[in-house]
Amino acid sequence: MAAPRPFRFTVQASHLHATEELLPFARRAEDLGVSVLTVADHLDEQVAPIAALMAAADATTDLRIGSLVLATDYRHPAVVAQELATIDRLSGGRLEVGIGAGWKATDYAAANIPMDRPSVRIARLEEAVQVITGLWSDGPFSFAGEHYTITEMDGAPKPLQTPRPPIVIGGGGQKVLSVAGRRADIIHLNPSLPAGVIDERAGATATVESTDQKIAWAREAAGDRADQLTFAVRVHLAVVTKNDQERREIVELLAGGFGLTPEQAEVTPHALCGTVEQICEDLQARRERFGISDIGISASVMDALAPVIGRMAGT
């Protein structure tokens, strides 16, 4: 196992109260020590990711920006390669590229986009990543896959970062995490969501044991490059409490909502609950256990977790 990586905090800024809040929010995140501002890719009430990421980069100096994650079913990878390479150059090399297979059933239904079975979407994801990275390489690129065909296309512009911006792929099942192990630099661990919604069915895949299995799948697929991977997790519930009693109450609520026992809820890597000191201790313990160093939080809890970010970021 590689030496522990320093903690980084990423904040998902898709669903702010108003679009105009994005720029001051990005500057606030940078001031607090957040490493990466991310934007999701859904067709609900959120900012559009490509435009939002460029705006956030333009409003800040050092804050990195990233998609978490672009859905391959919504746009062709040749278009994605050009858009993201442009952002990377205009941001001074601050882009992190999250690519996903799509999962939210309501997006597909509302836009009347066919939602293929997971294995088809995941295969399309892997091809899309190959196309994007191929178009970022030197010279004309060709690709002949089941889902995409590229003929002697010389992608332009090329990204500023070399050899390319970091690739982020996340998921909760073996197939997608195997793709992540083969193709990504940052593995984002999520509960499994085969039904296309987040509910109590996700709880069984948010446990410590399930997290061990997900990491093993990704590392096995990565082969010789396993120790080069960075592991990340999205924290779906984060509450800073004043005392142990409050912590126990929140943990019990979490357990009920996600189909976990209180003991499982207290140690799931997808939640942070406790005093600032307890949360910092939990993060250190989880990094030691799983190697998780990138902590993804929601915009709504960023200020509450500011003391944690200030204490742990970069350590």
Secondary structure, 3 states (H helix, E strand, C coil): CCCCCCCEEEEECCCCCCHHHHHHHHHHHHHHCCCEEEECCCCCCCCCHHHHHHHHHHCCCCCEEEECCEEHHHCCHHHHHHHHHHHHHHCCCCEEEEEECCCCHHHHHHHCCCCCCHHHHHHHHHHHHHHHHHHCCCCCEEEECCCCEEEEECCCCCCCCCCCCCEEEEECCHHHHHHHHHHCCEEEECCCCCCCCCCHHHHHHCCHHHHHHHHHHHHHHHHHHHHHCEEEEECCEEEECCCHHHHHHHHHHHHHHHCCCHHHHHHCCCEEEECHHHHHHHHHHHHHHHCEEEEEEEHHHCCCCHHHHHHHCCC
